[in-house]
Amino acid sequence: MANEREMKKWQEDSLFENIFAQEMLAANKLNGYMQYLAVTNAKAMNGMTADEIDAVKKRAEETAKKYKE
């Protein structure tokens, strides 16, 4: 179980990512945001197995299909 500081850091990171995404999209900086996501994705995959990465990717793709433009 995460300690209080780890949980706080996770909350802060999650909130930052959400607000940053909103700001970039509102400013129509889609290319810059895509570049940022490529970097953060590479960092997030560090230490994960190919099977773990594939499972996360599959869940994300399935969830994305549920949204309409």
Biopython code that builds the backbone (N, CA, C, O; Angstrom):
import numpy as np
from Bio.PDB.StructureBuilder import StructureBuilder

atoms = [
    (1, "MET", "N", (0.847, -1.189, 0.000)),
    (1, "MET", "CA", (0.000, 0.000, 0.000)),
    (1, "MET", "C", (0.885, 1.243, 0.000)),
    (1, "MET", "O", (1.916, 1.289, 0.672)),
    (2, "ALA", "N", (0.471, 2.233, -0.753)),
    (2, "ALA", "CA", (1.249, 3.459, -0.852)),
    (2, "ALA", "C", (1.146, 4.259, 0.436)),
    (2, "ALA", "O", (0.095, 4.319, 1.074)),
    (3, "ASN", "N", (2.263, 4.867, 0.798)),
    (3, "ASN", "CA", (2.197, 5.725, 1.976)),
    (3, "ASN", "C", (1.578, 7.072, 1.573)),
    (3, "ASN", "O", (1.312, 7.324, 0.398)),
    (4, "GLU", "N", (1.362, 7.914, 2.564)),
    (4, "GLU", "CA", (0.658, 9.179, 2.309)),
    (4, "GLU", "C", (1.389, 10.051, 1.294)),
    (4, "GLU", "O", (0.752, 10.653, 0.429)),
    (5, "ARG", "N", (2.717, 10.128, 1.388)),
    (5, "ARG", "CA", (3.475, 10.971, 0.451)),
    (5, "ARG", "C", (3.398, 10.420, -0.972)),
    (5, "ARG", "O", (3.264, 11.185, -1.926)),
    (6, "GLU", "N", (3.483, 9.089, -1.118)),
    (6, "GLU", "CA", (3.373, 8.490, -2.450)),
    (6, "GLU", "C", (1.999, 8.761, -3.061)),
    (6, "GLU", "O", (1.883, 9.050, -4.253)),
    (7, "MET", "N", (0.967, 8.665, -2.231)),
    (7, "MET", "CA", (-0.389, 8.930, -2.713)),
    (7, "MET", "C", (-0.540, 10.388, -3.119)),
    (7, "MET", "O", (-1.150, 10.687, -4.145)),
    (8, "LYS", "N", (0.012, 11.294, -2.323)),
    (8, "LYS", "CA", (-0.059, 12.721, -2.633)),
    (8, "LYS", "C", (0.660, 13.019, -3.950)),
    (8, "LYS", "O", (0.161, 13.785, -4.774)),
    (9, "LYS", "N", (1.826, 12.415, -4.142)),
    (9, "LYS", "CA", (2.569, 12.618, -5.391)),
    (9, "LYS", "C", (1.769, 12.095, -6.569)),
    (9, "LYS", "O", (1.708, 12.743, -7.614)),
    (10, "TRP", "N", (1.154, 10.929, -6.414)),
    (10, "TRP", "CA", (0.344, 10.367, -7.490)),
    (10, "TRP", "C", (-0.817, 11.306, -7.819)),
    (10, "TRP", "O", (-1.105, 11.550, -8.991)),
    (11, "GLN", "N", (-1.482, 11.833, -6.788)),
    (11, "GLN", "CA", (-2.597, 12.758, -7.003)),
    (11, "GLN", "C", (-2.129, 14.025, -7.719)),
    (11, "GLN", "O", (-2.780, 14.491, -8.653)),
    (12, "GLU", "N", (-1.004, 14.576, -7.281)),
    (12, "GLU", "CA", (-0.475, 15.796, -7.899)),
    (12, "GLU", "C", (-0.105, 15.543, -9.353)),
    (12, "GLU", "O", (-0.418, 16.355, -10.224)),
    (13, "ASP", "N", (0.554, 14.430, -9.619)),
    (13, "ASP", "CA", (0.933, 14.088, -10.991)),
    (13, "ASP", "C", (-0.294, 13.900, -11.876)),
    (13, "ASP", "O", (-0.321, 14.368, -13.014)),
    (14, "SER", "N", (-1.303, 13.219, -11.354)),
    (14, "SER", "CA", (-2.529, 12.981, -12.121)),
    (14, "SER", "C", (-3.247, 14.293, -12.427)),
    (14, "SER", "O", (-3.695, 14.514, -13.552)),
    (15, "LEU", "N", (-3.351, 15.154, -11.430)),
    (15, "LEU", "CA", (-4.004, 16.445, -11.643)),
    (15, "LEU", "C", (-3.230, 17.287, -12.640)),
    (15, "LEU", "O", (-3.831, 17.908, -13.517)),
    (16, "PHE", "N", (-1.902, 17.323, -12.525)),
    (16, "PHE", "CA", (-1.089, 18.074, -13.476)),
    (16, "PHE", "C", (-1.327, 17.572, -14.896)),
    (16, "PHE", "O", (-1.552, 18.370, -15.807)),
    (17, "GLU", "N", (-1.279, 16.256, -15.089)),
    (17, "GLU", "CA", (-1.462, 15.681, -16.427)),
    (17, "GLU", "C", (-2.815, 16.059, -17.006)),
    (17, "GLU", "O", (-2.919, 16.375, -18.191)),
    (18, "ASN", "N", (-3.848, 16.030, -16.180)),
    (18, "ASN", "CA", (-5.184, 16.360, -16.643)),
    (18, "ASN", "C", (-5.288, 17.829, -17.044)),
    (18, "ASN", "O", (-5.789, 18.149, -18.122)),
    (19, "ILE", "N", (-4.818, 18.713, -16.184)),
    (19, "ILE", "CA", (-4.884, 20.148, -16.482)),
    (19, "ILE", "C", (-3.999, 20.498, -17.669)),
    (19, "ILE", "O", (-4.395, 21.296, -18.519)),
    (20, "PHE", "N", (-2.811, 19.916, -17.739)),
    (20, "PHE", "CA", (-1.907, 20.165, -18.865)),
    (20, "PHE", "C", (-2.572, 19.750, -20.176)),
    (20, "PHE", "O", (-2.498, 20.480, -21.164)),
    (21, "ALA", "N", (-3.217, 18.588, -20.193)),
    (21, "ALA", "CA", (-3.907, 18.123, -21.393)),
    (21, "ALA", "C", (-4.991, 19.109, -21.806)),
    (21, "ALA", "O", (-5.109, 19.458, -22.980)),
    (22, "GLN", "N", (-5.775, 19.552, -20.841)),
    (22, "GLN", "CA", (-6.835, 20.511, -21.148)),
    (22, "GLN", "C", (-6.281, 21.807, -21.720)),
    (22, "GLN", "O", (-6.824, 22.345, -22.685)),
    (23, "GLU", "N", (-5.212, 22.306, -21.133)),
    (23, "GLU", "CA", (-4.602, 23.557, -21.601)),
    (23, "GLU", "C", (-4.039, 23.408, -23.020)),
    (23, "GLU", "O", (-4.243, 24.276, -23.869)),
    (24, "MET", "N", (-3.338, 22.313, -23.267)),
    (24, "MET", "CA", (-2.747, 22.096, -24.596)),
    (24, "MET", "C", (-3.838, 21.948, -25.661)),
    (24, "MET", "O", (-3.726, 22.511, -26.751)),
    (25, "LEU", "N", (-4.880, 21.199, -25.346)),
    (25, "LEU", "CA", (-5.961, 21.008, -26.309)),
    (25, "LEU", "C", (-6.747, 22.296, -26.521)),
    (25, "LEU", "O", (-7.119, 22.607, -27.652)),
    (26, "ALA", "N", (-7.002, 23.036, -25.473)),
    (26, "ALA", "CA", (-7.728, 24.308, -25.596)),
    (26, "ALA", "C", (-6.943, 25.306, -26.432)),
    (26, "ALA", "O", (-7.528, 26.125, -27.140)),
    (27, "ALA", "N", (-5.614, 25.239, -26.351)),
    (27, "ALA", "CA", (-4.754, 26.143, -27.125)),
    (27, "ALA", "C", (-4.485, 25.597, -28.529)),
    (27, "ALA", "O", (-3.709, 26.177, -29.288)),
    (28, "ASN", "N", (-5.131, 24.479, -28.869)),
    (28, "ASN", "CA", (-4.971, 23.841, -30.175)),
    (28, "ASN", "C", (-3.513, 23.488, -30.472)),
    (28, "ASN", "O", (-3.046, 23.612, -31.605)),
    (29, "LYS", "N", (-2.810, 23.049, -29.439)),
    (29, "LYS", "CA", (-1.410, 22.650, -29.582)),
    (29, "LYS", "C", (-1.327, 21.119, -29.645)),
    (29, "LYS", "O", (-0.622, 20.483, -28.861)),
    (30, "LEU", "N", (-2.065, 20.554, -30.599)),
    (30, "LEU", "CA", (-2.174, 19.108, -30.707)),
    (30, "LEU", "C", (-0.832, 18.449, -31.013)),
    (30, "LEU", "O", (-0.504, 17.424, -30.415)),
    (31, "ASN", "N", (-0.057, 19.012, -31.924)),
    (31, "ASN", "CA", (1.246, 18.416, -32.261)),
    (31, "ASN", "C", (2.191, 18.423, -31.062)),
    (31, "ASN", "O", (2.874, 17.433, -30.804)),
    (32, "GLY", "N", (2.230, 19.518, -30.344)),
    (32, "GLY", "CA", (3.076, 19.594, -29.162)),
    (32, "GLY", "C", (2.637, 18.607, -28.096)),
    (32, "GLY", "O", (3.466, 17.995, -27.422)),
    (33, "TYR", "N", (1.337, 18.456, -27.948)),
    (33, "TYR", "CA", (0.820, 17.519, -26.953)),
    (33, "TYR", "C", (1.124, 16.082, -27.360)),
    (33, "TYR", "O", (1.442, 15.256, -26.504)),
    (34, "MET", "N", (1.031, 15.771, -28.640)),
    (34, "MET", "CA", (1.368, 14.426, -29.123)),
    (34, "MET", "C", (2.847, 14.128, -28.858)),
    (34, "MET", "O", (3.189, 13.006, -28.486)),
    (35, "GLN", "N", (3.717, 15.107, -29.044)),
    (35, "GLN", "CA", (5.146, 14.914, -28.760)),
    (35, "GLN", "C", (5.355, 14.659, -27.268)),
    (35, "GLN", "O", (6.131, 13.784, -26.883)),
    (36, "TYR", "N", (4.668, 15.420, -26.442)),
    (36, "TYR", "CA", (4.760, 15.245, -24.993)),
    (36, "TYR", "C", (4.304, 13.840, -24.600)),
    (36, "TYR", "O", (4.948, 13.178, -23.786)),
    (37, "LEU", "N", (3.197, 13.391, -25.178)),
    (37, "LEU", "CA", (2.691, 12.055, -24.868)),
    (37, "LEU", "C", (3.665, 10.959, -25.294)),
    (37, "LEU", "O", (3.801, 9.950, -24.602)),
    (38, "ALA", "N", (4.333, 11.145, -26.411)),
    (38, "ALA", "CA", (5.312, 10.152, -26.864)),
    (38, "ALA", "C", (6.432, 10.001, -25.843)),
    (38, "ALA", "O", (6.877, 8.888, -25.562)),
    (39, "VAL", "N", (6.883, 11.111, -25.294)),
    (39, "VAL", "CA", (7.953, 11.076, -24.283)),
    (39, "VAL", "C", (7.455, 10.445, -22.984)),
    (39, "VAL", "O", (8.128, 9.588, -22.412)),
    (40, "THR", "N", (6.281, 10.863, -22.519)),
    (40, "THR", "CA", (5.783, 10.317, -21.259)),
    (40, "THR", "C", (5.421, 8.838, -21.388)),
    (40, "THR", "O", (5.561, 8.083, -20.426)),
    (41, "ASN", "N", (4.959, 8.418, -22.562)),
    (41, "ASN", "CA", (4.678, 7.003, -22.778)),
    (41, "ASN", "C", (5.956, 6.182, -22.684)),
    (41, "ASN", "O", (5.972, 5.122, -22.057)),
    (42, "ALA", "N", (7.019, 6.666, -23.300)),
    (42, "ALA", "CA", (8.295, 5.941, -23.256)),
    (42, "ALA", "C", (8.784, 5.818, -21.810)),
    (42, "ALA", "O", (9.277, 4.763, -21.410)),
    (43, "LYS", "N", (8.649, 6.888, -21.029)),
    (43, "LYS", "CA", (9.062, 6.839, -19.625)),
    (43, "LYS", "C", (8.194, 5.871, -18.835)),
    (43, "LYS", "O", (8.702, 5.137, -17.987)),
    (44, "ALA", "N", (6.892, 5.861, -19.102)),
    (44, "ALA", "CA", (5.971, 5.011, -18.354)),
    (44, "ALA", "C", (6.210, 3.525, -18.629)),
    (44, "ALA", "O", (5.943, 2.688, -17.767)),
    (45, "MET", "N", (6.707, 3.193, -19.811)),
    (45, "MET", "CA", (6.947, 1.797, -20.172)),
    (45, "MET", "C", (8.207, 1.230, -19.531)),
    (45, "MET", "O", (8.415, 0.016, -19.535)),
    (46, "ASN", "N", (9.038, 2.093, -18.987)),
    (46, "ASN", "CA", (10.285, 1.658, -18.379)),
    (46, "ASN", "C", (10.003, 0.640, -17.272)),
    (46, "ASN", "O", (9.267, 0.931, -16.329)),
    (47, "GLY", "N", (10.583, -0.535, -17.387)),
    (47, "GLY", "CA", (10.429, -1.567, -16.375)),
    (47, "GLY", "C", (9.235, -2.480, -16.575)),
    (47, "GLY", "O", (9.059, -3.441, -15.826)),
    (48, "MET", "N", (8.415, -2.196, -17.572)),
    (48, "MET", "CA", (7.259, -3.040, -17.841)),
    (48, "MET", "C", (7.623, -4.113, -18.859)),
    (48, "MET", "O", (8.491, -3.907, -19.708)),
    (49, "THR", "N", (6.960, -5.252, -18.768)),
    (49, "THR", "CA", (7.172, -6.299, -19.764)),
    (49, "THR", "C", (6.334, -5.990, -21.001)),
    (49, "THR", "O", (5.405, -5.184, -20.955)),
    (50, "ALA", "N", (6.678, -6.642, -22.098)),
    (50, "ALA", "CA", (5.918, -6.457, -23.342)),
    (50, "ALA", "C", (4.464, -6.874, -23.144)),
    (50, "ALA", "O", (3.558, -6.231, -23.674)),
    (51, "ASP", "N", (4.236, -7.935, -22.392)),
    (51, "ASP", "CA", (2.865, -8.394, -22.140)),
    (51, "ASP", "C", (2.074, -7.365, -21.341)),
    (51, "ASP", "O", (0.899, -7.130, -21.622)),
    (52, "GLU", "N", (2.714, -6.749, -20.343)),
    (52, "GLU", "CA", (2.037, -5.720, -19.551)),
    (52, "GLU", "C", (1.686, -4.515, -20.419)),
    (52, "GLU", "O", (0.586, -3.972, -20.326)),
    (53, "ILE", "N", (2.618, -4.107, -21.254)),
    (53, "ILE", "CA", (2.390, -2.975, -22.152)),
    (53, "ILE", "C", (1.251, -3.285, -23.109)),
    (53, "ILE", "O", (0.367, -2.453, -23.316)),
    (54, "ASP", "N", (1.265, -4.479, -23.696)),
    (54, "ASP", "CA", (0.213, -4.877, -24.631)),
    (54, "ASP", "C", (-1.161, -4.894, -23.960)),
    (54, "ASP", "O", (-2.153, -4.488, -24.564)),
    (55, "ALA", "N", (-1.218, -5.365, -22.713)),
    (55, "ALA", "CA", (-2.495, -5.413, -21.995)),
    (55, "ALA", "C", (-3.037, -4.004, -21.753)),
    (55, "ALA", "O", (-4.231, -3.761, -21.929)),
    (56, "VAL", "N", (-2.172, -3.082, -21.354)),
    (56, "VAL", "CA", (-2.599, -1.697, -21.129)),
    (56, "VAL", "C", (-3.051, -1.073, -22.446)),
    (56, "VAL", "O", (-4.090, -0.415, -22.503)),
    (57, "LYS", "N", (-2.274, -1.279, -23.492)),
    (57, "LYS", "CA", (-2.619, -0.718, -24.804)),
    (57, "LYS", "C", (-3.973, -1.238, -25.278)),
    (57, "LYS", "O", (-4.783, -0.472, -25.799)),
    (58, "LYS", "N", (-4.223, -2.529, -25.102)),
    (58, "LYS", "CA", (-5.496, -3.112, -25.526)),
    (58, "LYS", "C", (-6.657, -2.490, -24.753)),
    (58, "LYS", "O", (-7.682, -2.152, -25.345)),
    (59, "ARG", "N", (-6.505, -2.335, -23.427)),
    (59, "ARG", "CA", (-7.567, -1.717, -22.627)),
    (59, "ARG", "C", (-7.830, -0.282, -23.070)),
    (59, "ARG", "O", (-8.982, 0.145, -23.157)),
    (60, "ALA", "N", (-6.768, 0.455, -23.349)),
    (60, "ALA", "CA", (-6.930, 1.851, -23.778)),
    (60, "ALA", "C", (-7.617, 1.931, -25.138)),
    (60, "ALA", "O", (-8.489, 2.775, -25.343)),
    (61, "GLU", "N", (-7.229, 1.061, -26.064)),
    (61, "GLU", "CA", (-7.845, 1.056, -27.393)),
    (61, "GLU", "C", (-9.322, 0.692, -27.309)),
    (61, "GLU", "O", (-10.150, 1.309, -27.979)),
    (62, "GLU", "N", (-9.658, -0.303, -26.492)),
    (62, "GLU", "CA", (-11.058, -0.701, -26.326)),
    (62, "GLU", "C", (-11.887, 0.410, -25.691)),
    (62, "GLU", "O", (-13.036, 0.630, -26.071)),
    (63, "THR", "N", (-11.304, 1.100, -24.735)),
    (63, "THR", "CA", (-12.013, 2.208, -24.092)),
    (63, "THR", "C", (-12.210, 3.362, -25.066)),
    (63, "THR", "O", (-13.278, 3.975, -25.086)),
    (64, "ALA", "N", (-11.203, 3.665, -25.872)),
    (64, "ALA", "CA", (-11.291, 4.768, -26.830)),
    (64, "ALA", "C", (-12.404, 4.527, -27.857)),
    (64, "ALA", "O", (-13.031, 5.477, -28.325)),
    (65, "LYS", "N", (-12.645, 3.286, -28.201)),
    (65, "LYS", "CA", (-13.685, 2.961, -29.182)),
    (65, "LYS", "C", (-15.073, 3.306, -28.656)),
    (65, "LYS", "O", (-16.007, 3.457, -29.444)),
    (66, "LYS", "N", (-15.223, 3.431, -27.366)),
    (66, "LYS", "CA", (-16.525, 3.736, -26.769)),
    (66, "LYS", "C", (-16.895, 5.202, -26.877)),
    (66, "LYS", "O", (-18.044, 5.569, -26.635)),
    (67, "TYR", "N", (-15.936, 6.044, -27.238)),
    (67, "TYR", "CA", (-16.187, 7.478, -27.358)),
    (67, "TYR", "C", (-16.486, 7.847, -28.800)),
    (67, "TYR", "O", (-15.867, 7.330, -29.730)),
    (68, "LYS", "N", (-17.431, 8.737, -28.969)),
    (68, "LYS", "CA", (-17.792, 9.232, -30.302)),
    (68, "LYS", "C", (-17.254, 10.647, -30.428)),
    (68, "LYS", "O", (-17.135, 11.373, -29.441)),
    (69, "GLU", "N", (-16.936, 11.021, -31.646)),
    (69, "GLU", "CA", (-16.439, 12.390, -31.883)),
    (69, "GLU", "C", (-17.522, 13.408, -31.760)),
    (69, "GLU", "O", (-17.270, 14.601, -31.929)),
]
sb = StructureBuilder()
sb.init_structure("model")
sb.init_model(0)
sb.init_chain("A")
sb.init_seg("    ")
for serial, (resi, resn, name, xyz) in enumerate(atoms, 1):
    if name == "N":
        sb.init_residue(resn, " ", resi, " ")
    sb.init_atom(name, np.array(xyz, "f"), 0.0, 1.0, " ", f" {name:<3s}", serial, name[0])
structure = sb.get_structure()
